[in-house]
Each structure stands twice: as C-alpha cells, then as structure tokens.
Amino acid sequence: MTTTKRFLVGAAARNNAEWCAVMSRSHGVRGEFGRQAWTAPARTPPYYPDAVTLAPGADAAELLDRIDTEARGASVKDSFADLDLTRAGFRVLFDAHWIHRPASAPVTVPEPVWDVVRTPQALRAWQLARAGAADDAALFRPELLDDPATFVLAGRSAEGRVVAGAVASRSERVAGISNVFASAGGAAAAWPGVLHTVERLFPGLPVVGYEHGEDLDAALRHGFEPIGHLRIWLRD
C-alpha cells in the first residue's frame, strides 16, 4: 500500500468512527476514542459496530476488553482487515473496501433536487424512504440534526417526495459518505446527486466511505477507487 493510500485509509477509518460515535450518542451510548480504536461500552444501535480500529495492528485483547462481549451481537469494524477474532467467538460477517474519490473530480449536475434535512419531520420522511418500513425508521433520531459535522442529504422529486438520500460526515481531512440509497435504481442512481451536494457543502475535501458487492461496483462507476480492505466481525 502506498503512503497516500495508507493516509487515506486512516482518514476514512477515523471519519467512519466519528460517524459511529455520533450515531451511538444519539441513542444514549457514549463511546471513547483511544490510540488504536474507538469503542463503545454498551451495545450500539443496529447495524453499527461496537468498535472501529483506527490503526493497523490493534491489540485485539485490549479492544475486546473495552466492549460488551457477554451479550450476543457484539461487532467490530476491523478497518485494516488484520485482526483474528475467531478465538473470541467472532465470525466474519463480510469483507469490504474503503473507497476514495478526489475532491477535484467533476460531477454532473443531477436530478432530482437535493438538500440537507433540517427538521425532525423531514428526517422521518427520509427514514421511511430509506427503510421502506416503519421498523427501521427509528434508527436515525432527531439528535443527529444537532451535530455540526453530520449532514443528512435528501433527493426530492418534483412533488417534494424523498426518492434518494445519504449521510455525509465531515471530518478534518475528508468527507465521509454512508447510507446511500434511492427508491429506484439503487445506490447507482443516488451517487451523482450525493457527490454534487457534497462538493457544494465541502468544496476541496476528498470523499471517502466503504462499500462491498453491487454497491461497491456502483461507487467505482462514479469515480471512486478502492484504497484498502476492511472486515466486519460479529459475535452471534
């Protein structure tokens, strides 16, 4: 791995950990940043890890001591895919790639119209469009709207209905993108609008995130490059 890619992976991991910390705080769970990892002492919201490594070669035993491994469902985002947690009862849930897109890459002005969600009512509509069901619609809580580094992005039809969206998380060196969706066409349909909006919000910042499977293919078609592996571990 080149020095540039190593730097970008580190920046992407830190950005993602900061977003996980924000999401967890909105659910009343306060994590802690250490030298090697961000960790949460209690179970984090669904789909969010209890730990995110921030540097290669993290001490697995020390990391696991800082999260709740007694209850089922503990998870670790192994940002450098260099841990072996099998002896602690974890299994690999999936592998993925960190991705990067330069800030200077051109973006075609998209349709539909995109904006930043500002109110709890608008966030509720965004969640229902994303989840497609009420069960997951409580995951994104209004407290997120108070975080100065978090931007919930919504693409709206001519009638004002949310048809696409994403979450942008700004950190010192990068803008992180997650939760990309579109009601028709999947993530591939959302990326042009997401990138256009992010460039408008954070001019000059490179864009990072992580994807796997078809969503990774969609990101690569929109100017991203894979910069490193990561692994999600789960303890059933």
Secondary structure in CASP SS format (residue, H / E / C, confidence):
PFRMAT SS
TARGET T0000
AUTHOR 0000-0000-0000
METHOD secondary structure of the structure
MODEL  1
M C 1.00
T C 1.00
T H 1.00
T H 1.00
K H 1.00
R H 1.00
F H 1.00
L H 1.00
V H 1.00
G H 1.00
A H 1.00
A H 1.00
A H 1.00
R H 1.00
N H 1.00
N H 1.00
A H 1.00
E H 1.00
W H 1.00
C H 1.00
A H 1.00
V H 1.00
M H 1.00
S H 1.00
R H 1.00
S H 1.00
H C 1.00
G C 1.00
V C 1.00
R C 1.00
G C 1.00
E E 1.00
F E 1.00
G C 1.00
R C 1.00
Q C 1.00
A E 1.00
W E 1.00
T E 1.00
A C 1.00
P C 1.00
A C 1.00
R C 1.00
T C 1.00
P C 1.00
P C 1.00
Y C 1.00
Y C 1.00
P C 1.00
D C 1.00
A E 1.00
V E 1.00
T E 1.00
L C 1.00
A C 1.00
P C 1.00
G C 1.00
A C 1.00
D C 1.00
A H 1.00
A H 1.00
E H 1.00
L H 1.00
L H 1.00
D H 1.00
R C 1.00
I C 1.00
D C 1.00
T C 1.00
E C 1.00
A C 1.00
R C 1.00
G C 1.00
A E 1.00
S E 1.00
V E 1.00
K E 1.00
D E 1.00
S C 1.00
F C 1.00
A C 1.00
D C 1.00
L C 1.00
D C 1.00
L C 1.00
T H 1.00
R H 1.00
A H 1.00
G C 1.00
F C 1.00
R E 1.00
V E 1.00
L E 1.00
F E 1.00
D E 1.00
A E 1.00
H E 1.00
W E 1.00
I E 1.00
H E 1.00
R E 1.00
P C 1.00
A C 1.00
S C 1.00
A C 1.00
P C 1.00
V C 1.00
T C 1.00
V C 1.00
P C 1.00
E C 1.00
P C 1.00
V E 1.00
W E 1.00
D E 1.00
V E 1.00
V C 1.00
R C 1.00
T C 1.00
P H 1.00
Q H 1.00
A H 1.00
L H 1.00
R H 1.00
A H 1.00
W H 1.00
Q H 1.00
L H 1.00
A H 1.00
R H 1.00
A H 1.00
G C 1.00
A C 1.00
A H 1.00
D H 1.00
D H 1.00
A C 1.00
A C 1.00
L C 1.00
F C 1.00
R C 1.00
P H 1.00
E H 1.00
L H 1.00
L H 1.00
D H 1.00
D C 1.00
P C 1.00
A C 1.00
T E 1.00
F E 1.00
V E 1.00
L E 1.00
A E 1.00
G E 1.00
R E 1.00
S C 1.00
A C 1.00
E C 1.00
G C 1.00
R C 1.00
V E 1.00
V E 1.00
A E 1.00
G E 1.00
A E 1.00
V E 1.00
A E 1.00
S E 1.00
R E 1.00
S C 1.00
E C 1.00
R C 1.00
V C 1.00
A E 1.00
G E 1.00
I E 1.00
S E 1.00
N E 1.00
V E 1.00
F E 1.00
A E 1.00
S C 1.00
A C 1.00
G C 1.00
G H 1.00
A H 1.00
A H 1.00
A H 1.00
A H 1.00
W H 1.00
P H 1.00
G H 1.00
V H 1.00
L H 1.00
H H 1.00
T H 1.00
V H 1.00
E H 1.00
R H 1.00
L H 1.00
F C 1.00
P C 1.00
G C 1.00
L C 1.00
P C 1.00
V E 1.00
V E 1.00
G E 1.00
Y E 1.00
E E 1.00
H C 1.00
G H 1.00
E H 1.00
D H 1.00
L H 1.00
D H 1.00
A H 1.00
A H 1.00
L H 1.00
R H 1.00
H C 1.00
G C 1.00
F C 1.00
E E 1.00
P E 1.00
I E 1.00
G E 1.00
H E 1.00
L E 1.00
R E 1.00
I E 1.00
W E 1.00
L E 1.00
R E 1.00
D C 1.00
END
